[in-house]
């Protein structure tokens, strides 16, 4: 199946990342482990943890396992660019251990959602715990799609995981499809991205998308619901169900002009960014962007830890900057919008405070992909305006003289 959508062609910046495969990053000297706020006063520096030890549950009811043998060195509070403010214990690694973390003996393997929960699997596409997604979709039918598309010019993590072990990804998809009674399931890839051997391993469960950005995997079906899941989450689910192990790593692409050794890295969760930068020879980067080229978030702290959901880190020498000009009415933003919106008109209504007319243009359908801002010849922040219009929704409250 081929999908044709609006969008924009972005220049591929991955180079040879695909052909190099995934490299394993050695465990860093210190790791960051999430700590629930309610336990902040109960944890004391100096205590020891062992690899695979079940420490506590987070706010999503997912068990938190220690990925290493080590000693608690500190308790810190950080503002993560993707996950917000949270508390962490800083663990100094004392004894390397590569043995797999196994699931508890009382895991209910007859219930897929229970396995996903005990394996602490988080779907990297949206940051939602996989067990919660599975339970909400129980017996819902439709189509399940694992997103391995590569329309973004830098990110290659999902495709790297797929090419490394397509059979395992397919196994996770099969389990998910059976659990929710899906009629169809498959992996969404960009045209020309998957080699013949991988296609054979997927046994025809493949949805081929175009190369334009952004790619919308939900377009595989216009009539029935489509559930999008992460490739890494599917691989972790198969490992938990078939091998009874917890996946305590995630795959991250490090790329960008300041990365002299761009790679797909398999990283132990909780690894600080500076370890990734050193391995990628990107220590001289002036700016770090967490996420893709158009919607990534600036990251200022190299001690920010990596967890599932972080799929790309861009090491930049400088940030692109253009001076905004008045809208020319060229319509380029309309041409590339894959949500079929009229971004320039939405921005104009917002600027002119014609809020009551905004609902007619459906700004809430915007997913913030950034394509409209990318193509704007006037260098206007069109995406930001449309997202602001989503919040206005025809009503504006103004603070007049402090009232």
N, C-alpha and C positions, 0 to 999 in steps of 0.2 A: 504494500500500500504506500503510495506517495502522497505527501501533504503539501499543498501550495498555499502560502499565506502572504499577507503583507509583511513588511519588515525591511531590514537594511543589511547589505553585505558588509561585514567588518573584516579588515585584513587579518589573516591568520598570523599570530605571533608565537605559536607553540614551537616552531622549529622541529627538532628531533625528539621532543619529549615523548611522543607516542612510541617511537621505535626503541627507546631505551628501557621501557618497562618501568616497574615500580621498584625503587631502591628503599631499603630499610634504614631508617635513621637510628643510630645507636641511642640507647636510653640516656637522657640528659642527666646531669648531676643532681638536679632538683626538679621536682614535679609539683604541680598544683592540683589538689583534689578538692572538689566542691564540698562546702560545709554548710548544712542548714543553719539558718540564723538562730533557731531555738537551741542549738547545741554549742553556740559560740562560747559560753561560759564554762562548758564542761570539758573542753579540749585543752590540754596543757602541753607546751613545748617540752621535748625530751622523751615523750612516749614513743614506743616503737610500733610499727605496723609490718605486716608480712604480705607478700604477694598473694592475691586472691582472697584476702580477709574481707569479709562483709562488714563494712564500717557502720553504715546507717542507710536510711532511705532519704531521697531528696523530696522536694515539694510535689513531684509528679508520681510519687510512690515507686520510683525506680531504685533498686538497691545500688549502693555505691561500693565498688570493690577497690581495694588498693592494688594498683598496677605493679608495685615494686615492694621489695623489702627495704625498709628505711626507718628513719627517725624524724619525728615531727620537729621541724626547726622553728616554725613561726606560724602564726595565724594572721592573715591579712584580708583586707577588703579591697576589691578592685571593681572598676567599672568596665565591663567587657563590651566592645563595640557591637557584638551581636546579641549577647545574652543579658546585658544590663548589669546593674550593680549586684555583687554577691560576695560571699565570704569563701575563703579557701584555706586549707592547711598546706603549708610548704613542707614537702617531704624530701629530705636529703637521702639519696640512694646509698645503701650500705653494702648490699650484696646482690649482684646481678643474678637474675633467675629467668630463664626462658621457658619454663614449663607452662603449658596452657592453663588458664584459669577455668576450672570445671564448674558446672552448675551444681547447686545444692542437691543433695540426695532426694529431697522431698518435692522436687520440681514435677508439676503435673504435665507430663508430656502429651497427654491426650487432649489438652487444650492449648492451641497454638498461641493464643493471646497471653496465656500464663507463661509460656516459654519465652515469648518476646519480652515480657516484663522482667522475669528473673535474669535474662541475659542483658538487661538494661540497654535495649536497642533503641536508638533515636533515629528517626528518619531524617537524613541529611537534607532533603529537599525543602522541608518546612520546619524542622526543629521539634516536631511532635513525637512523643513517645510512640513507638510502633504498636505497642499493646493497646493503647487508647484508640489509635486509628483503626486497628482490626476490630475492636469491640463495637465501635460506632458504625462499622460497615458490615457487621455480621448479617449474612443472608441477603445482602443488598443487590447482588447481581452486577450487571454491567461489564465493564472492561477494566483490567488492571494493567498499567503501563509503568515499567521501570525506566526512568529518564536517564539515558546515556548520551543525549545530544551534545553537540560541540559547537553551537552557533557562536558562543562567546569566544573572542580571539585568544584568550589565555588559558582558560580552565580545561583540564584534561583528566581530572581525577576519576570521574565516573566511568569514562571510556577506558581508562587504564585498568580499573577493577574488572570491567567486563571482559577486556581482552586477556587479562591474566587468568581468569577462571570462569568462562561463560556458562559452563555446566552448573556451577554452584549458584550463580545468579539465577539461572533458569529454575533450579530446584526451589529457591526461595519464592520465586514467582508462582510456581505450581502450588506450593503450600498455601500461599496467600489467596490464590484464585479459588482453590477448593474450600477454604475457610469462609469466604464471602459469597460463594456460589457464582463466581464470575463466568460469563459466557465466553469471553475471550481474554487472552493475556499475552503479553509480549514486551520486548525491549524497544524503546524508541531511540533511533540513532540518526545522525545526520548522514546525508547521502555520501557514499564513498568512504565512510569512516571505519567500516568493519571488514576485515579480511575474510577470505573464504572459509578458513578453518573455524572461525568464530560463528559464522553463519550456519555451518553444519552442526555445531554443538548446540545452537539455539533451536534447531529442528523446525525452522519456519516461523517461530514465534518472534517476528521482527516487524517493526513499523518503521519505514524509511521516511524521514522528514527532509525538508529542504535545508539549505545551508544559510538561509537568512536568519538574522537576529531580530527579535527573539523567536525561539521555536516553542510552539504550544503543543505539548504531548496530548492534551485533552482533545485535540482536533481529530484524533483517530476515530471518534464516533460523535456524530452530531445528534443522534436520536436517543442514545442511552447513556447513563452516567459513566464517567471515566474517573478512575482513582489513580493518581500518580504517586509512585513510591520511589525511594532511592535505590540505586544499584548497590551501594554499600550496605544499606539496611537489609536488602534481600540476601546478600552473601552472608551477612551476620546471622540472619534467621536460619539459613540452611545449616550453618556451622553449629548453631545452638541445638537445632532439632536432630540432626544426624550424628554429630560428634559430641554433643553435650558440653560445648565449650563457650566461654564468654569472649567476644571479640573486644579487646581493650585498646585497639588501634584504629586510626582512621587515615585515609589517604588524602593528601593535600598537594595541590600544584603550587610550586613556587616559580614565578615567572616575572617578566617585566624587564625594562632596559637596564636596571642596576643588578640584576641577577646574572652573574657570569657563569653559573652552573645550574640552569633551570632544570627542574626535575619534578616527577611525581614521587613524593616521599610517603612511606608508611610510617606513621608517627604514633608513639604511645600517647594516649590521651592525657592531657595535663602538661604536655611539653611546652615550655615558653618559646615565643617566637624567635628569640635570639639564637637558639640552637638550630632552627631551620635556616636562618639567615647565614649563619656561619657555614653550614653544610652546602648552601647554594652560592657561597662566595658573594654574598650581597650585603656585607657589613657596612659598606659605604653608602647604602641607600639613604636618601634624605627624607623620603616619604614611604610609608607602608599603607597599602590599601587592602583591606580584608573583604574579599568578594570579587565579583566580576568587574570588567573594565568600565561599565556604564553605571552600575548601581552599587559599587563597593563603598565601604565605609572607611574613612581615614582612621588609622590606628597609630597612636603616639607612644605607646608603652611597649617596649620589646619584651617585657616580662609577661605580656598577655598570653594566657595559656590556650592551647589548641584542643578543641573537643569536636565531636561529631556535629556537623553543620558548618564547620569551617572547611571549605573545599578549595579555596584559592587564596594565595597571598601574592600581591603585586609589589615588587620592589622598584620604586620610581626614583629617578634622579631629579625630576621636577614634575609639577602638576600642570596639566594643560590649562591655559587661561586665555580667554578671549573677552573683548569688551562688548557688552550687549548693546544692540542697536534697536531702533523701533521695528516692529513687525512689518514685513514687506508684502504680506498676503500671498506669498508664493505657493502655499499649499503643500510644501514638502512634508510637513508634519502629518497632514491628512493621508498622504500617499503611503507613508511607512507604518501608520498605526495599525497594529494587528487586532486591536479591539474595535476597529471601525468607528473611532471617535473623530471629532473635529477639534483637535487640541488648540489651535490658534484662536478659534472663536470662544472656547471655554476660557482661555487666558484673557481675552479681550473683555468678556462679560465680568470676570473677576476684577480686572483693573478698573473698570467703569462702575463697579459696585452695583451691577444689575443682577443681584443675587437671585431674585425671584425667577429669572429665566434659566438658571443653571440646571435645574432638574430635567429640563427638556432635552439636554445634551448628554445626559447620563454619565457625568464624570466619574461616578462610583465604579464604572466598569474598568477604569484604568488600573493596571497592575504595576505601574511605576517602572517599566522596563527601560526608559530613558532614550528610546530610539528617536522620539520627536526632537529632543534637545540636541542629540547627536547630529541630525541633519539640518538643523536650523541655520540658515546662512547669516542670520542676524545675531547669532550666539545668545539667544534668549533661553532662560531656564523654563522651558515650556512644561516639562514634566513636573517640576515643583509647583507650578501654577495649577495644573490639573489636579494634583494630589491635594492642594489646599482647597480647591473647589469641592472635592469630595467631602471635606469636613464641613463646609459651609452649608451645603444642601438647601439652599434657598433661604437661609436664615442667618442673620449676623447680629451679634450682641456687642454693643460698643460701650465703653466706659467713658461717660461724659462727666468731666469735672469730679472724677473720683467717686461717682455714685454707682 
